[in-house]
Amino acid sequence: MGQAETAAEIEAVKSIVGRHFPIYDVKVSQESLAFYISPDPATLEDNFEKLRKELGERSLIPFIDYKSGEHIIRIARKPEIKRRGVWINWVLLAATFASTVVAGAYWWASYSGNYDIFAGSNILWGAVFFAIPLLAILGTHELCHYLMSKRHGVEASLPFFIPSVPPLGTFGAFISMRDLMPDRKALVDVGVAGPLGGILVTIPIAILGLFLTSQGGVQQGSIGDAGAIGFIMQPLFELLTYIIPIPSGVVMHPMAIAAWVGMLVTAINLLPAGQLDGGHIARGLLGEKAKYLGYVTIGGLFLMSFFYTGWLLFAVLIMFLGLRHPAPLNDISRIDMKRKVIGVVALIVLVATFTPIPVTQIPPEYSFEISAVGSNATAVNPGEIATFMMIVNNTGNTDIHMRLSVQNILSDWSAGLYLSNQSSVNSTNTLEFNILYRDSANVTMEIHVPSTASPTARDVTLHAISDNLYQESNVEFSVRVS
């Protein structure tokens, strides 16, 4: 561009700025134009917004600042943004729907007990009860950001969904801001719109999920040898259980899990740090001082990572994306009471949806109890059989494999064990059998006393072991030969 054209453009920009603000000085540099103005505080915000929109048509961006007692408007060229077709949004949405359906099939398989994840019923109900509710929460969250951005005249992309693998099937979604935020009010509004919109969808899904949890055919069940994931309910989720009570330890319905994920996403986004929604809100309310709150948040995440390692990942990710939030174009206008109230609401939602330890691993417990039916002491004559009956109860949280053996008997005596659904001809000195979760087994033990036995009193030991020596126990039975 020649000098004449440059001079003409400067004059054109000066004319535009002059229509909105009195100018008393202009400084030109290679990076930007700087206009020193004398604004009316009562109309500064409205006039700057009009200036921003007018210059935006020329692909120019105004920044207003206040330094050393002077108001300065700097004008810079808007960087050229390479736009992609919306087909990418649709492809990612389709891929994320497929991945969340697989995740939903995983949860439905665990809930229903049909562990073939790709069974037709698991795919269908996984989509209905997990994928669709979860994407509705995430989609509403991002759509509210998008609509609020449009309301403030900020160009933004449609949501980009990110597929992942089970157990969640997605890393969430995001929109791309193509303009800088015009002012601190817009920062607060756009930042809070997503979490509030998402939580308003999450609450009815949570209520329905809790209702299905309490009414479903599957209640408590074996967690399996691999253990299980335990969900720590957020305060808001706990509050909703007073409306829809559920039995202790019940298996969560996949729709309730989708709502739980929605609350987790809301809480993470509201953390007041960096480029998160909470970072936008904090920057809008606190200005440059918001960075200190961001540092405190990161420090808190590092401390909590000692109890839940997932917070370490989030802390590193936030630091990677940047702790310092860029200033809006107008960073000098005061924030109003309405936005302060919105900030308080956002804080309440954060507290209601945050839990320091979101999930915990529940290990399998292979515990049992043995109780004698009747007395564990008896008297017999030589040549007779001493019979004892007992009940073996599975007190763990999964199916167990038991091995019982008779020990500490005389060499000329013999012993046999058999289950109640068997006969004595099946008796064996070492008995192995399975007991399902919360089930029990009736076992009979016979001690054969030879006819040549002398009068004596003998303690016989029943040695019991559950899977892989997770628990072993000895039970004493007394046989007195008359």
C-alpha positions as CSV (number, residue, x, y, z in Angstrom):
1,M,0.0,0.0,0.0
2,G,1.4,3.4,-1.0
3,Q,1.9,6.3,1.3
4,A,-1.0,8.1,-0.2
5,E,-3.3,5.2,0.3
6,T,-2.0,4.7,3.9
7,A,-2.6,8.4,4.7
8,A,-6.1,8.1,3.2
9,E,-6.9,5.1,5.3
10,I,-5.6,6.8,8.5
11,E,-7.8,9.7,7.8
12,A,-10.8,7.4,7.2
13,V,-10.2,5.7,10.5
14,K,-9.7,9.0,12.3
15,S,-13.0,10.2,10.9
16,I,-14.8,7.1,12.2
17,V,-13.2,7.4,15.6
18,G,-14.0,11.1,15.7
19,R,-17.7,10.4,15.1
20,H,-17.8,8.6,18.5
21,F,-15.1,10.3,20.6
22,P,-13.3,13.7,20.7
23,I,-9.7,13.2,19.6
24,Y,-6.9,15.4,20.8
25,D,-3.8,13.5,19.5
26,V,-2.9,10.7,17.1
27,K,0.2,8.6,17.0
28,V,1.0,6.2,14.2
29,S,3.3,3.2,14.4
30,Q,3.9,0.2,12.2
31,E,1.8,-2.0,14.6
32,S,-1.2,0.2,15.2
33,L,-2.8,3.7,15.3
34,A,-3.2,5.3,18.7
35,F,-6.0,7.9,19.2
36,Y,-5.9,9.9,22.4
37,I,-9.5,10.8,23.3
38,S,-11.6,12.7,25.8
39,P,-14.6,10.4,26.3
40,D,-17.8,11.1,28.3
41,P,-17.8,8.4,31.0
42,A,-21.6,8.1,30.7
43,T,-21.5,7.2,27.0
44,L,-18.0,5.6,26.7
45,E,-19.2,2.0,26.7
46,D,-22.0,2.5,24.2
47,N,-19.9,4.6,21.9
48,F,-17.0,2.1,22.0
49,E,-19.4,-0.7,21.0
50,K,-20.6,1.3,18.1
51,L,-17.0,2.0,17.1
52,R,-16.1,-1.7,17.4
53,K,-18.9,-2.7,15.0
54,E,-18.2,0.0,12.5
55,L,-14.5,-0.8,12.4
56,G,-15.2,-4.5,12.2
57,E,-16.7,-3.9,8.8
58,R,-13.3,-2.8,7.7
59,S,-11.5,-5.8,9.4
60,L,-10.1,-3.5,12.1
61,I,-10.1,-4.0,15.8
62,P,-10.2,-1.2,18.4
63,F,-8.6,-1.5,21.9
64,I,-9.3,1.1,24.6
65,D,-7.0,1.6,27.5
66,Y,-6.5,4.1,30.3
67,K,-2.9,4.9,31.3
68,S,-1.3,7.9,33.0
69,G,-4.6,9.7,33.1
70,E,-5.2,9.4,29.4
71,H,-7.8,7.3,27.4
72,I,-6.2,5.7,24.4
73,I,-7.8,3.8,21.5
74,R,-5.5,1.6,19.5
75,I,-6.5,0.3,16.1
76,A,-5.1,-2.9,14.7
77,R,-5.9,-5.1,11.7
78,K,-8.0,-8.1,12.4
79,P,-6.0,-11.3,11.6
80,E,-7.2,-13.3,8.8
81,I,-9.0,-16.4,10.0
82,K,-9.1,-19.5,7.8
83,R,-12.6,-20.8,7.9
84,R,-13.5,-24.4,7.4
85,G,-16.8,-25.7,6.2
86,V,-19.5,-26.8,8.7
87,W,-19.1,-30.3,7.4
88,I,-16.3,-30.8,10.0
89,N,-18.8,-30.0,12.8
90,W,-21.2,-32.6,11.4
91,V,-18.5,-35.2,10.9
92,L,-17.2,-34.8,14.5
93,L,-20.8,-34.8,15.8
94,A,-21.5,-38.1,14.0
95,A,-18.2,-39.6,15.3
96,T,-18.9,-38.5,18.8
97,F,-22.4,-39.9,18.7
98,A,-21.0,-43.2,17.6
99,S,-18.3,-43.2,20.3
100,T,-20.8,-42.2,23.1
101,V,-23.1,-45.0,21.9
102,V,-20.3,-47.5,22.4
103,A,-19.7,-46.0,25.8
104,G,-23.4,-46.2,26.6
105,A,-23.5,-49.8,25.5
106,Y,-20.6,-50.4,28.0
107,W,-22.6,-48.9,30.8
108,W,-25.8,-50.7,29.8
109,A,-24.0,-54.0,29.6
110,S,-22.8,-53.5,33.2
111,Y,-26.2,-52.4,34.3
112,S,-28.2,-55.2,32.7
113,G,-25.7,-58.0,33.1
114,N,-25.6,-58.8,29.4
115,Y,-21.8,-58.3,29.0
116,D,-21.8,-58.6,25.2
117,I,-21.2,-54.9,24.7
118,F,-22.1,-55.0,21.0
119,A,-25.4,-56.9,21.5
120,G,-28.3,-55.1,19.8
121,S,-30.1,-54.3,23.1
122,N,-26.9,-52.8,24.6
123,I,-26.3,-50.6,21.6
124,L,-30.0,-49.4,21.5
125,W,-30.4,-48.7,25.2
126,G,-26.9,-47.3,25.5
127,A,-27.8,-44.7,22.9
128,V,-31.2,-43.9,24.5
129,F,-30.1,-43.7,28.1
130,F,-26.5,-42.5,27.8
131,A,-25.4,-41.1,24.5
132,I,-28.4,-38.9,23.7
133,P,-28.7,-37.4,27.2
134,L,-25.0,-36.7,27.5
135,L,-24.8,-35.1,24.0
136,A,-27.9,-33.0,24.9
137,I,-26.1,-31.7,27.9
138,L,-22.8,-30.9,26.1
139,G,-24.6,-29.6,23.0
140,T,-26.8,-27.2,25.1
141,H,-23.7,-26.0,26.9
142,E,-21.9,-25.1,23.7
143,L,-25.0,-23.8,22.0
144,C,-25.6,-21.3,24.8
145,H,-22.1,-20.1,24.4
146,Y,-22.7,-19.7,20.7
147,L,-26.0,-17.8,21.1
148,M,-24.6,-15.5,23.8
149,S,-21.6,-14.7,21.6
150,K,-23.8,-13.8,18.7
151,R,-25.9,-11.6,21.1
152,H,-22.7,-9.6,21.9
153,G,-21.7,-9.4,18.3
154,V,-18.8,-11.9,18.7
155,E,-18.3,-14.2,15.8
156,A,-18.0,-17.9,16.9
157,S,-18.0,-21.3,15.3
158,L,-20.6,-24.0,15.7
159,P,-19.7,-26.6,18.4
160,F,-16.9,-29.0,17.7
161,F,-17.5,-32.4,19.5
162,I,-14.5,-34.5,20.4
163,P,-15.0,-38.3,20.3
164,S,-13.2,-40.6,22.7
165,V,-13.3,-44.1,24.0
166,P,-15.3,-45.7,26.9
167,P,-16.2,-45.1,29.6
168,L,-17.3,-41.6,28.6
169,G,-17.0,-41.8,24.8
170,T,-16.2,-38.1,24.5
171,F,-13.7,-35.4,25.6
172,G,-16.5,-32.8,25.5
173,A,-17.1,-30.1,22.9
174,F,-16.0,-26.5,22.3
175,I,-16.7,-23.5,20.1
176,S,-14.0,-21.4,18.4
177,M,-14.2,-17.6,19.1
178,R,-13.2,-15.7,16.0
179,D,-13.4,-12.3,17.7
180,L,-12.0,-10.9,20.9
181,M,-14.5,-10.2,23.6
182,P,-15.7,-6.6,23.4
183,D,-15.8,-5.9,27.1
184,R,-15.9,-7.4,30.6
185,K,-19.7,-7.8,30.6
186,A,-19.5,-9.9,27.5
187,L,-16.8,-12.1,29.2
188,V,-19.1,-12.8,32.1
189,D,-22.2,-13.4,29.9
190,V,-20.5,-15.7,27.4
191,G,-18.6,-17.5,30.1
192,V,-21.6,-18.3,32.3
193,A,-24.1,-19.0,29.5
194,G,-22.7,-22.5,28.8
195,P,-22.6,-23.9,32.4
196,L,-26.0,-22.5,33.3
197,G,-27.6,-23.8,30.1
198,G,-25.9,-27.2,30.6
199,I,-27.0,-27.5,34.2
200,L,-30.6,-26.7,33.4
201,V,-30.6,-29.7,31.1
202,T,-28.6,-31.8,33.5
203,I,-31.1,-31.5,36.4
204,P,-34.1,-33.1,34.7
205,I,-31.9,-35.8,33.2
206,A,-30.5,-36.5,36.7
207,I,-34.0,-36.7,38.2
208,L,-35.1,-39.2,35.5
209,G,-31.9,-41.1,35.9
210,L,-32.4,-41.4,39.7
211,F,-36.0,-42.5,39.1
212,L,-34.9,-45.2,36.7
213,T,-32.2,-46.3,39.1
214,S,-34.7,-46.7,42.0
215,Q,-37.2,-48.5,39.8
216,G,-35.0,-50.7,37.6
217,G,-34.8,-54.4,37.8
218,V,-31.1,-54.4,38.5
219,Q,-30.3,-53.5,42.1
220,Q,-27.1,-54.6,43.8
221,G,-25.0,-57.0,41.9
222,S,-21.5,-58.6,41.7
223,I,-18.8,-56.2,40.7
224,G,-16.7,-58.9,39.1
225,D,-13.1,-59.8,39.5
226,A,-12.0,-56.6,37.8
227,G,-13.7,-54.4,40.4
228,A,-16.0,-51.5,39.7
229,I,-16.0,-47.7,39.4
230,G,-17.6,-45.9,42.3
231,F,-19.2,-42.5,41.6
232,I,-18.9,-39.9,44.3
233,M,-22.0,-37.8,44.0
234,Q,-21.8,-34.1,43.8
235,P,-23.7,-32.0,46.4
236,L,-26.4,-31.2,43.8
237,F,-26.7,-34.9,43.0
238,E,-27.0,-35.7,46.7
239,L,-29.7,-33.1,47.1
240,L,-31.7,-34.6,44.2
241,T,-31.6,-38.0,46.0
242,Y,-33.8,-36.5,48.7
243,I,-36.4,-36.0,45.9
244,I,-35.8,-39.4,44.4
245,P,-34.4,-41.7,47.1
246,I,-32.3,-44.7,45.9
247,P,-31.2,-47.7,47.9
248,S,-27.6,-47.7,49.3
249,G,-25.1,-49.2,47.0
250,V,-27.5,-49.5,44.1
251,V,-26.1,-49.8,40.5
252,M,-26.5,-46.5,38.8
253,H,-28.7,-46.3,35.7
254,P,-26.8,-45.1,32.6
255,M,-29.0,-42.0,32.4
256,A,-28.0,-41.1,35.9
257,I,-24.3,-41.6,34.9
258,A,-24.9,-39.2,32.0
259,A,-26.2,-36.6,34.4
260,W,-23.3,-37.2,36.7
261,V,-20.9,-36.6,33.8
262,G,-22.8,-33.4,33.0
263,M,-22.3,-32.1,36.5
264,L,-18.6,-33.0,36.4
265,V,-18.2,-31.1,33.1
266,T,-20.0,-28.1,34.5
267,A,-17.8,-28.0,37.6
268,I,-14.6,-28.4,35.5
269,N,-15.6,-25.6,33.2
270,L,-16.4,-23.3,36.0
271,L,-13.0,-23.5,37.6
272,P,-11.8,-19.9,37.6
273,A,-8.6,-20.3,35.7
274,G,-7.2,-19.8,32.2
275,Q,-9.4,-20.2,29.2
276,L,-12.1,-22.2,31.1
277,D,-15.6,-20.7,31.4
278,G,-14.8,-19.9,35.0
279,G,-11.7,-18.1,33.7
280,H,-13.8,-15.9,31.5
281,I,-16.1,-15.1,34.4
282,A,-13.3,-14.3,36.8
283,R,-11.5,-12.1,34.2
284,G,-14.7,-10.2,33.6
285,L,-15.4,-9.6,37.3
286,L,-11.9,-9.1,38.6
287,G,-10.0,-7.7,35.7
288,E,-6.3,-8.4,35.7
289,K,-6.4,-9.5,39.3
290,A,-8.2,-12.7,38.1
291,K,-4.7,-14.2,37.4
292,Y,-4.1,-14.6,41.1
293,L,-7.3,-16.6,41.5
294,G,-6.1,-18.7,38.6
295,Y,-2.8,-19.4,40.4
296,V,-4.7,-20.4,43.5
297,T,-7.0,-22.7,41.4
298,I,-4.0,-24.5,39.8
299,G,-2.4,-24.9,43.2
300,G,-5.6,-26.4,44.6
301,L,-5.7,-28.9,41.7
302,F,-2.2,-30.0,42.3
303,L,-3.0,-30.5,46.0
304,M,-6.1,-32.5,45.2
305,S,-4.2,-34.6,42.7
306,F,-2.7,-36.5,45.7
307,F,-6.2,-37.8,46.3
308,Y,-7.4,-38.0,42.7
309,T,-4.7,-38.1,40.0
310,G,-7.1,-36.8,37.3
311,W,-6.8,-33.3,38.7
312,L,-3.1,-33.3,37.8
313,L,-4.0,-33.8,34.1
314,F,-6.5,-30.9,34.3
315,A,-3.9,-28.7,36.0
316,V,-1.3,-29.4,33.3
317,L,-3.9,-28.9,30.5
318,I,-5.0,-25.5,31.9
319,M,-1.3,-24.4,32.2
320,F,-0.6,-25.6,28.7
321,L,-3.6,-23.5,27.3
322,G,-2.4,-20.5,29.3
323,L,-3.1,-19.2,32.8
324,R,-3.4,-15.6,31.8
325,H,-6.6,-14.6,30.1
326,P,-6.4,-12.1,27.3
327,A,-8.0,-8.7,28.0
328,P,-11.2,-7.7,26.3
329,L,-11.2,-4.8,23.8
330,N,-12.8,-2.5,26.4
331,D,-11.1,-3.4,29.7
332,I,-11.9,-0.1,31.5
333,S,-15.7,-0.1,31.8
334,R,-16.9,-1.0,35.3
335,I,-18.8,-4.2,35.8
336,D,-22.5,-3.8,36.9
337,M,-24.4,-5.3,39.7
338,K,-26.2,-7.7,37.3
339,R,-22.9,-9.4,36.3
340,K,-21.8,-9.5,40.0
341,V,-25.0,-11.5,40.8
342,I,-24.3,-13.7,37.8
343,G,-20.9,-14.3,39.2
344,V,-22.3,-15.4,42.6
345,V,-24.7,-17.7,40.8
346,A,-21.8,-19.3,38.9
347,L,-19.9,-19.8,42.2
348,I,-23.0,-21.5,43.7
349,V,-23.2,-23.8,40.7
350,L,-19.5,-24.6,40.9
351,V,-19.8,-25.5,44.6
352,A,-23.0,-27.6,43.9
353,T,-21.4,-29.6,41.1
354,F,-17.8,-30.0,42.4
355,T,-16.4,-33.0,44.3
356,P,-12.7,-33.4,45.2
357,I,-12.7,-37.1,44.4
358,P,-15.1,-37.7,41.5
359,V,-14.6,-41.5,41.1
360,T,-13.0,-44.2,43.2
361,Q,-12.0,-47.8,42.3
362,I,-14.0,-50.4,44.3
363,P,-11.8,-53.6,44.5
364,P,-13.4,-57.1,44.6
365,E,-13.9,-58.5,48.1
366,Y,-13.8,-62.3,48.4
367,S,-15.0,-62.6,52.0
368,F,-17.2,-65.2,53.6
369,E,-18.6,-66.4,56.9
370,I,-19.2,-70.0,58.1
371,S,-21.8,-70.8,60.7
372,A,-22.7,-74.2,62.1
373,V,-26.3,-75.4,62.0
374,G,-26.8,-76.6,65.5
375,S,-23.9,-77.5,67.7
376,N,-20.3,-77.9,66.5
377,A,-19.7,-80.7,69.0
378,T,-21.2,-84.2,69.0
379,A,-20.7,-87.6,70.6
380,V,-20.6,-90.9,68.7
381,N,-19.8,-94.6,69.4
382,P,-17.0,-96.4,67.6
383,G,-18.0,-97.3,64.0
384,E,-20.5,-94.4,63.7
385,I,-20.5,-91.2,61.7
386,A,-20.3,-87.8,63.2
387,T,-22.4,-85.4,61.0
388,F,-22.1,-81.6,61.1
389,M,-24.0,-79.1,58.9
390,M,-23.0,-75.6,58.2
391,I,-23.9,-72.6,56.0
392,V,-21.2,-70.7,54.0
393,N,-22.3,-67.1,53.3
394,N,-20.8,-64.9,50.6
395,T,-20.2,-61.6,52.5
396,G,-18.1,-60.0,49.7
397,N,-19.1,-57.9,46.7
398,T,-18.5,-60.4,44.0
399,D,-18.9,-64.1,43.2
400,I,-16.4,-66.3,45.0
401,H,-14.8,-69.7,44.6
402,M,-14.5,-71.7,47.8
403,R,-12.3,-74.6,48.8
404,L,-13.0,-76.5,52.0
405,S,-10.8,-79.2,53.4
406,V,-10.8,-81.3,56.6
407,Q,-7.6,-81.3,58.6
408,N,-6.3,-82.5,62.0
409,I,-8.0,-85.9,62.0
410,L,-6.5,-89.2,63.1
411,S,-4.9,-91.3,60.5
412,D,-7.4,-94.1,60.8
413,W,-10.4,-91.8,60.6
414,S,-11.8,-90.4,57.4
415,A,-13.9,-87.4,56.5
416,G,-16.1,-86.2,53.6
417,L,-17.7,-83.0,52.6
418,Y,-20.6,-82.5,50.2
419,L,-23.2,-79.8,49.3
420,S,-26.8,-80.1,50.3
421,N,-27.9,-80.7,46.7
422,Q,-25.6,-83.7,46.6
423,S,-25.5,-87.1,48.3
424,S,-22.9,-88.6,50.6
425,V,-21.6,-90.7,47.8
426,N,-20.2,-87.5,46.3
427,S,-18.3,-86.6,49.5
428,T,-14.7,-85.7,49.3
429,N,-12.0,-84.5,51.7
430,T,-11.5,-81.3,49.7
431,L,-14.7,-79.7,48.4
432,E,-14.6,-76.9,45.8
433,F,-17.6,-74.8,44.7
434,N,-18.8,-71.4,43.7
435,I,-21.0,-69.0,45.7
436,L,-22.7,-66.2,43.8
437,Y,-22.8,-62.7,45.2
438,R,-25.0,-62.4,48.3
439,D,-25.8,-66.1,48.1
440,S,-25.0,-69.0,50.4
441,A,-24.2,-72.7,50.3
442,N,-25.2,-75.5,52.7
443,V,-22.4,-78.0,53.4
444,T,-22.4,-81.3,55.2
445,M,-19.3,-82.7,56.8
446,E,-19.2,-86.4,57.9
447,I,-16.5,-87.8,60.1
448,H,-16.2,-91.6,59.9
449,V,-15.0,-93.1,63.2
450,P,-13.6,-96.6,62.8
451,S,-15.1,-99.4,65.0
452,T,-11.6,-99.9,66.6
453,A,-11.5,-96.3,67.9
454,S,-10.7,-95.9,71.5
455,P,-12.7,-93.5,73.7
456,T,-11.4,-90.1,73.0
457,A,-12.2,-86.4,72.3
458,R,-10.9,-85.0,69.1
459,D,-11.1,-81.5,67.6
460,V,-11.4,-81.6,63.8
461,T,-10.5,-78.5,61.8
462,L,-12.4,-77.4,58.7
463,H,-10.1,-75.2,56.7
464,A,-11.8,-72.7,54.3
465,I,-10.1,-70.6,51.6
466,S,-11.7,-68.2,49.1
467,D,-10.3,-67.2,45.7
468,N,-6.5,-66.8,45.6
469,L,-6.1,-66.8,49.4
470,Y,-8.0,-63.5,49.7
471,Q,-9.5,-64.9,52.9
472,E,-9.0,-68.1,54.8
473,S,-10.5,-69.4,58.0
474,N,-10.5,-72.3,60.3
475,V,-13.6,-73.7,62.1
476,E,-13.2,-76.2,64.9
477,F,-15.6,-79.1,65.4
478,S,-15.4,-81.5,68.4
479,V,-16.0,-85.3,68.1
480,R,-16.1,-87.3,71.4
481,V,-16.0,-91.1,71.0
482,S,-17.7,-92.8,74.0
